[in-house]
Amino acid sequence: MTDRNPRQLFNTWLVLAAIVISSMALMAVAGPTVVVIAVLLGLAIVKCRFVALDFMGLSHAPSALRLGLLIWPAALVLLAAAKLVLSAVLLT
């Protein structure tokens, strides 16, 4: 899995949990506005980075593999952002 020690993995898990809880709180407080959704999409990229590089232990993997595992969620976020912008433009 990974060569990181359990303390480092626990700290990474805490960061991921904090991101999830703050995302839920942000959505509950501010609602599904364009800015909130854009922030949540950015946080999704950050979470993917932590999972791929830290939990999956790919921080020392070949650069093509690391890049591919980070480009894939970035492409999905860009598609979701494009849909968000398009729906915001068409609905106004």
N, C-alpha and C positions, 0 to 999 in steps of 0.2 A: 504494500500500500504506500507507505512513505517512510522516509528515514528520520522524520522529525520526532522529537520526544513528545510524550503524552502532554506535558505542560504547554508546549507550543500548539499542539492540536486543540487543547482545551481553550486556549486564548483565541484561536481562530474561530472555534465554535461560538465563543461568547460574542465575538464581533459579528458573526453571521446572525446570531439570535438577536442582537441589538438592532441590526439592520432590518430584520423582519418585523420586530416589535415597533420600531419607529415608522416603518412603512404602513403598518396597520393603523397606528395612531394618526398618522398624517391623513390617511384616507378617511378615517372616522371623523376627524375634526374638519378638514377642508373639503371633503367630498371629491367627486370625480371631475375636477376641472382640468383644463389642458396643462396647466403648469404642474399640478400634482402628478398627473399621469406621466409627464416628461421626467419628473424627478424619480418616480418609481421605476421607469425604464432605465434610467441611469444607475439606480441602485441594483437593478437586476444584473447589469454588466459587472458591477463590483462583486456581487455574490458569485457569479460565474467564475470570475478570476480567482476568488478564494477557494472555491470548490475544486477547480481544475488544477491549480498550481499547488495548493497546500494539502487538501485532503486526498487528492488522487496522486500526489507526489510527483507531479510533472514539472516541477521547477528546474530539474536537471535533464529533462527529456530533450530530444532534438528540437531545434527551433521551429522546424516546419510543423511538428505536432503541436507544440505550444501555441503557435500562431493560428493554426487551424481551429483549435479548441477555443480560442478567444474570438476569432473572426465569426464563427458560426453564430453565437448568441448576439454579437454586435450586428450581424446582418438581420437577424430576426427583430432586434430592437429598432433598427432603421426602418424595416417594413412596417412595424407597428406604429412608429412615429409618423411615417408617411400616411398611413391610414388615418391617424389622429388629425393630422394637419388637413388632409383632404376632407374629412367629415366636418371639421371646424369651418373650413372655407365654404363648403356646400350648404351648411345649415345657417350661415349668416346672410 
